[in-house]
Amino acid sequence: MPDSLLSTNDREEDLSRAYVQAIAAMAGYQTAEFKPDRDGTDIQIRAGGSMRPSLDIQLKATINLGEGKDGKFSYPLKRRNYDLLREPTLVPNILVLLALPSDKVEWLTVAPEQLVIRRCAYWASLKGFPETANKETVTIHLDDGKRFDVESLKALMEQARSGAVG
């Protein structure tokens, strides 16, 4: 009898949260979690300095991202999340999607010299995206050049200082 309390989706979400927290920590930023998520924000990242910018982030993870076509990955996002991410907000909000290997055993490796979460995450801003007639999901396209890493997070925070994330 398995002793796991978490579903596969729970594990994916927690790994995406750990990924974002690790990136934020390396950038020197604070994070705050929102549980339960009621408005499309799972985690917020906050920087210091002028304007004290913040980013609200909707976390997703998938084993089905596959190979990109023409520099883009396709991902079916739930309609509710699509609508929440595209509406205007005071604090910029983005989607961060963690791509995981299909084999759960490969998701995380712990060794004396390293802790590895396999694959990486990509970010997208849906600010200004159009309304949709879709009922269940909306296929969005993530640019494979928009990897969520320390450098991109710092750049996003600089954009957030002026409200220009997107």
Buried (B, 14 or more C-beta within 10 A) or exposed (E): EEEEEEEEEEBBBEBBBBBBBBBBEEBEBEBEEBEEBEEBBBBBBBBEEEEEBBBBBBBBBBBEBEEBEEEBBEBBBBBEBBBBBBBEBEBBBBBBBBBBEEEEEEBBEEEEEEEEBBBBBBBBBBBEBEEEEEEEBBEBBBEBEBBBBBEBBBEBBBBBBEBEBE
